[in-house]
Amino acid sequence: MRMGPGEMVQAAAMARRFYLEGKSKIQIAEEFGVSRFKVARVLETALERDLVRIEIRVPAELDAERSDALRAHYGLRHAVVVETPPDQADAPDPENLGAVAAGLLGELVSDGDVLGLAWGRSIITMANALDRLAPCTVVQLTGVYDVGTAERGSVEAVRTAAAVSGGEAHPLYAPMVLADPATAAALRAQSQIAAAMGYFDKVTVAVVSIGSWAPGISTVHDALSDEEREHYAGLGVAAEMSSHLFDAHGRRVGRDLGERCITIEADRLRRIPEVLAIAGGMRKAAAIDAVLRSGLVTSLVTDTAAADHLLHSTGPAPRPALDRADPDGL
């Protein structure tokens, strides 16, 4: 039925009160002397007749539809999908992931949290992009890939995040992968390293990266000898996260490697309420799927190239965000 000018003006006024001024339907009904059911019908008609247009807009670089689909697919608490830059379609971890992850981390960390940062180039980029972070303690969760570059890598990322938050920094001055378990055990016993690792059980929000078992896409892979790489490949390794190895189904393999590494244990990661992974690119897509299937990660920042692969993965996956306590206590 066609709306007359009086009905149209009234509908526009009611829509303005409801959508722009935030008034309830009962308040609007009282103002116009009609029932709240009449207000509801008028608002519905305003939408149908195109008097009101509702737009859901996010920055162009964010893909809201893929983000929501990915969150539901893996049972995550948060999934943010970033448009893959055209010139980085084949690159692992496009550069824009870190900046977006910095914004998400600003939402996730609350006053008094203990934030854990693992090694990862995207995590370093994220730390450099942080412009807000609630007061928190920041601890390093893994050793560094190259001790010679520690000040420009994981250690500096921990210090940068702590500076933004105004909290304490607890870096790990140790390699991630050692030659043998005895050397790793000796390092863990050192007072400064032991003190930093003593915070592992207190971590409430962790940020990790994911690597594929291939050259240049996993720091652990690159730190091992050819013989060791072949050995773990023979066990079916598809992904690496914080020195933990996973097959394509998300099962941990090659657990002996952990004895040689300075890193947070997988069981401790599983107890952390919020574990955010930053990883993207087609070359990492299968690895991301494997780690998500492990149930260790509750949130993810990735790109459209990886997301399209992930959304077509099949088979049941854990729903880690539903299995852990809500970090907000809700």
C-alpha positions as semicolon CSV with decimal commas, in nm:
position;residue;x (nm);y (nm);z (nm)
1;M;0,000;0,000;0,000
2;R;0,126;0,344;-0,092
3;M;0,230;0,572;0,194
4;G;0,082;0,919;0,211
5;P;0,294;1,223;0,297
6;G;0,178;1,224;0,659
7;E;0,264;0,857;0,704
8;M;0,597;0,906;0,533
9;V;0,697;1,201;0,755
10;Q;0,588;1,015;1,067
11;A;0,779;0,704;0,964
12;A;1,091;0,910;0,899
13;A;1,060;1,079;1,239
14;M;1,014;0,749;1,420
15;A;1,309;0,596;1,233
16;R;1,527;0,893;1,329
17;R;1,432;0,851;1,696
18;F;1,500;0,475;1,688
19;Y;1,811;0,441;1,470
20;L;1,992;0,771;1,527
21;E;1,880;0,888;1,871
22;G;1,867;0,543;2,033
23;K;1,517;0,579;2,177
24;S;1,318;0,267;2,259
25;K;0,995;0,172;2,084
26;I;0,804;0,242;2,407
27;Q;0,950;0,594;2,430
28;I;0,862;0,661;2,067
29;A;0,510;0,529;2,120
30;E;0,459;0,763;2,413
31;E;0,586;1,061;2,215
32;F;0,359;0,997;1,915
33;G;0,059;0,869;2,113
34;V;0,047;0,526;1,949
35;S;0,110;0,171;2,064
36;R;0,460;0,022;2,056
37;F;0,323;-0,238;1,813
38;K;0,232;0,046;1,576
39;V;0,586;0,181;1,611
40;A;0,728;-0,162;1,526
41;R;0,507;-0,185;1,214
42;V;0,605;0,166;1,102
43;L;0,977;0,092;1,143
44;E;0,937;-0,231;0,947
45;T;0,753;-0,046;0,671
46;A;1,023;0,223;0,664
47;L;1,278;-0,048;0,587
48;E;1,057;-0,213;0,325
49;R;0,987;0,119;0,149
50;D;1,354;0,216;0,148
51;L;1,298;0,517;0,376
52;V;1,572;0,369;0,595
53;R;1,886;0,202;0,469
54;I;2,107;0,013;0,712
55;E;2,467;-0,031;0,607
56;I;2,721;-0,248;0,787
57;R;3,058;-0,104;0,695
58;V;3,405;-0,213;0,799
59;P;3,737;-0,086;0,663
60;A;3,795;-0,201;0,307
61;E;4,089;-0,421;0,407
62;L;3,870;-0,634;0,639
63;D;3,648;-0,909;0,500
64;A;3,360;-0,931;0,748
65;E;3,179;-1,216;0,571
66;R;3,482;-1,445;0,554
67;S;3,575;-1,350;0,911
68;D;3,239;-1,459;1,050
69;A;3,235;-1,778;0,841
70;L;3,585;-1,872;0,956
71;R;3,501;-1,807;1,321
72;A;3,199;-2,037;1,299
73;H;3,383;-2,303;1,095
74;Y;3,651;-2,361;1,359
75;G;3,462;-2,254;1,670
76;L;3,697;-1,962;1,735
77;R;3,636;-1,668;1,964
78;H;3,765;-1,417;1,709
79;A;3,859;-1,452;1,343
80;V;3,968;-1,149;1,143
81;V;4,032;-1,190;0,772
82;V;4,234;-0,923;0,595
83;E;4,235;-0,866;0,220
84;T;4,549;-1,013;0,067
85;P;4,753;-0,736;-0,100
86;P;4,770;-0,805;-0,477
87;D;5,148;-0,808;-0,476
88;Q;5,167;-1,055;-0,184
89;A;4,935;-1,331;-0,303
90;D;5,209;-1,595;-0,276
91;A;5,386;-1,447;0,026
92;P;5,357;-1,600;0,375
93;D;5,214;-1,363;0,637
94;P;5,128;-1,053;0,431
95;E;5,258;-0,737;0,596
96;N;4,914;-0,597;0,684
97;L;4,839;-0,884;0,926
98;G;5,057;-0,739;1,200
99;A;4,885;-0,401;1,206
100;V;4,538;-0,559;1,220
101;A;4,653;-0,800;1,493
102;A;4,777;-0,500;1,694
103;G;4,428;-0,354;1,687
104;L;4,271;-0,684;1,793
105;L;4,524;-0,732;2,073
106;G;4,429;-0,389;2,204
107;E;4,075;-0,522;2,243
108;L;4,175;-0,853;2,402
109;V;4,416;-0,737;2,674
110;S;4,267;-0,603;2,997
111;D;4,423;-0,430;3,294
112;G;4,631;-0,679;3,494
113;D;4,663;-0,944;3,223
114;V;4,987;-1,127;3,153
115;L;5,059;-1,114;2,781
116;G;5,282;-1,378;2,624
117;L;5,454;-1,322;2,289
118;A;5,612;-1,605;2,090
119;W;5,868;-1,567;1,811
120;G;5,740;-1,464;1,469
121;R;5,801;-1,194;1,210
122;S;5,433;-1,102;1,210
123;I;5,443;-1,073;1,590
124;I;5,735;-0,830;1,565
125;T;5,535;-0,630;1,308
126;M;5,235;-0,637;1,541
127;A;5,438;-0,508;1,836
128;N;5,572;-0,220;1,630
129;A;5,216;-0,128;1,527
130;L;5,074;-0,122;1,882
131;D;4,937;0,216;1,985
132;R;4,723;0,110;2,280
133;L;4,745;-0,172;2,533
134;A;4,599;-0,196;2,881
135;P;4,852;-0,212;3,167
136;C;4,989;-0,566;3,164
137;T;5,300;-0,776;3,219
138;V;5,462;-0,895;2,896
139;V;5,663;-1,219;2,882
140;Q;5,845;-1,390;2,597
141;L;5,713;-1,742;2,531
142;T;5,992;-1,879;2,310
143;G;6,361;-1,833;2,262
144;V;6,489;-1,636;1,965
145;Y;6,569;-1,767;1,621
146;D;6,903;-1,587;1,608
147;V;7,060;-1,463;1,932
148;G;7,259;-1,211;1,733
149;T;6,939;-1,035;1,624
150;A;6,751;-1,070;1,955
151;E;6,746;-0,695;2,016
152;R;6,569;-0,645;1,683
153;G;6,338;-0,945;1,715
154;S;6,140;-1,117;1,991
155;V;6,318;-0,941;2,277
156;E;6,249;-0,602;2,128
157;A;5,886;-0,699;2,059
158;V;5,839;-0,782;2,429
159;R;5,998;-0,454;2,533
160;T;5,792;-0,255;2,283
161;A;5,463;-0,408;2,399
162;A;5,556;-0,349;2,763
163;A;5,644;0,014;2,688
164;V;5,305;0,072;2,524
165;S;5,122;-0,091;2,817
166;G;5,340;0,063;3,088
167;G;5,399;-0,284;3,235
168;E;5,696;-0,507;3,311
169;A;5,892;-0,686;3,036
170;H;6,034;-1,034;3,082
171;P;6,238;-1,131;2,773
172;L;6,420;-1,460;2,711
173;Y;6,782;-1,423;2,610
174;A;6,816;-1,774;2,470
175;P;6,802;-1,955;2,135
176;M;6,478;-2,125;2,045
177;V;6,640;-2,452;1,933
178;L;6,947;-2,599;2,104
179;A;7,183;-2,875;1,993
180;D;7,068;-3,125;2,257
181;P;6,833;-3,163;2,556
182;A;7,116;-3,122;2,812
183;T;7,211;-2,778;2,679
184;A;6,845;-2,672;2,676
185;A;6,798;-2,793;3,036
186;A;7,106;-2,601;3,149
187;L;6,975;-2,281;2,993
188;R;6,631;-2,325;3,150
189;A;6,801;-2,344;3,489
190;Q;6,969;-2,006;3,448
191;S;6,814;-1,756;3,688
192;Q;6,700;-1,494;3,435
193;I;6,551;-1,751;3,196
194;A;6,391;-1,945;3,482
195;A;6,238;-1,624;3,616
196;A;6,083;-1,538;3,278
197;M;5,954;-1,893;3,229
198;G;5,803;-1,873;3,576
199;Y;5,538;-1,643;3,427
200;F;5,417;-1,906;3,178
201;D;5,145;-2,035;3,410
202;K;5,021;-1,679;3,465
203;V;4,975;-1,590;3,097
204;T;4,615;-1,494;3,017
205;V;4,659;-1,381;2,655
206;A;4,917;-1,530;2,418
207;V;5,015;-1,441;2,062
208;V;5,174;-1,709;1,844
209;S;5,273;-1,756;1,483
210;I;5,240;-2,062;1,258
211;G;5,492;-2,210;1,017
212;S;5,469;-2,464;0,736
213;W;5,729;-2,740;0,725
214;A;5,923;-2,584;0,439
215;P;6,227;-2,359;0,394
216;G;6,167;-1,996;0,483
217;I;5,821;-2,060;0,630
218;S;5,925;-2,211;0,964
219;T;6,210;-2,085;1,176
220;V;6,236;-2,424;1,348
221;H;6,260;-2,601;1,012
222;D;6,539;-2,366;0,909
223;A;6,725;-2,414;1,240
224;L;6,759;-2,793;1,194
225;S;6,997;-3,002;0,985
226;D;6,885;-3,163;0,660
227;E;6,882;-3,502;0,829
228;E;6,664;-3,374;1,113
229;R;6,423;-3,208;0,871
230;E;6,381;-3,532;0,680
231;H;6,329;-3,723;1,005
232;Y;6,042;-3,500;1,117
233;A;5,897;-3,483;0,766
234;G;5,882;-3,862;0,780
235;L;5,663;-3,832;1,087
236;G;5,411;-3,637;0,881
237;V;5,482;-3,286;1,007
238;A;5,254;-3,033;0,837
239;A;5,289;-2,736;1,073
240;E;5,498;-2,584;1,348
241;M;5,394;-2,345;1,622
242;S;5,628;-2,231;1,900
243;S;5,854;-2,532;1,830
244;H;5,563;-2,778;1,856
245;L;5,505;-2,996;1,551
246;F;5,165;-3,107;1,416
247;D;5,045;-3,341;1,145
248;A;4,764;-3,250;0,904
249;H;4,501;-3,367;1,155
250;G;4,632;-3,141;1,431
251;R;4,799;-3,421;1,625
252;R;5,133;-3,343;1,786
253;V;5,429;-3,538;1,648
254;G;5,805;-3,525;1,706
255;R;5,762;-3,440;2,074
256;D;6,130;-3,512;2,136
257;L;6,212;-3,182;1,965
258;G;6,056;-2,995;2,256
259;E;6,327;-3,125;2,488
260;R;6,580;-2,922;2,286
261;C;6,375;-2,603;2,273
262;I;6,324;-2,301;2,495
263;T;5,949;-2,258;2,463
264;I;5,619;-2,274;2,646
265;E;5,483;-2,628;2,666
266;A;5,175;-2,720;2,462
267;D;4,980;-2,819;2,773
268;R;5,038;-2,474;2,919
269;L;4,927;-2,312;2,594
270;R;4,606;-2,513;2,611
271;R;4,529;-2,366;2,954
272;I;4,566;-2,004;2,843
273;P;4,218;-1,848;2,802
274;E;4,304;-1,654;2,483
275;V;4,562;-1,773;2,227
276;L;4,576;-1,552;1,917
277;A;4,755;-1,685;1,607
278;I;4,878;-1,459;1,328
279;A;4,940;-1,636;0,998
280;G;4,835;-1,604;0,635
281;G;4,914;-1,673;0,273
282;M;4,841;-1,975;0,057
283;R;5,175;-2,135;0,146
284;K;5,068;-2,143;0,512
285;A;4,701;-2,234;0,464
286;A;4,737;-2,608;0,528
287;A;4,959;-2,543;0,830
288;I;4,703;-2,301;0,977
289;D;4,433;-2,566;0,935
290;A;4,651;-2,822;1,114
291;V;4,720;-2,594;1,411
292;L;4,354;-2,490;1,439
293;R;4,264;-2,860;1,451
294;S;4,496;-2,903;1,749
295;G;4,260;-2,695;1,962
296;L;4,545;-2,480;2,098
297;V;4,434;-2,157;1,929
298;T;4,121;-1,961;2,020
299;S;4,150;-1,665;1,778
300;L;4,308;-1,600;1,439
301;V;4,418;-1,312;1,218
302;T;4,470;-1,428;0,860
303;D;4,417;-1,316;0,501
304;T;4,168;-1,394;0,225
305;A;4,410;-1,624;0,040
306;A;4,441;-1,855;0,342
307;A;4,078;-1,813;0,448
308;D;3,942;-1,944;0,117
309;H;4,142;-2,263;0,167
310;L;4,042;-2,294;0,533
311;L;3,672;-2,251;0,462
312;H;3,683;-2,550;0,228
313;S;3,856;-2,780;0,477
314;T;3,649;-3,078;0,585
315;G;3,619;-3,295;0,892
316;P;3,536;-3,207;1,252
317;A;3,765;-2,965;1,434
318;P;3,785;-2,878;1,805
319;R;3,598;-2,571;1,922
320;P;3,865;-2,426;2,151
321;A;3,690;-2,099;2,234
322;L;3,393;-2,294;2,373
323;D;3,615;-2,525;2,579
324;R;3,793;-2,253;2,774
325;A;3,691;-1,989;3,022
326;D;3,581;-1,658;2,873
327;P;3,868;-1,416;2,941
328;D;3,611;-1,145;3,020
329;G;3,441;-1,371;3,272
330;L;3,108;-1,351;3,090
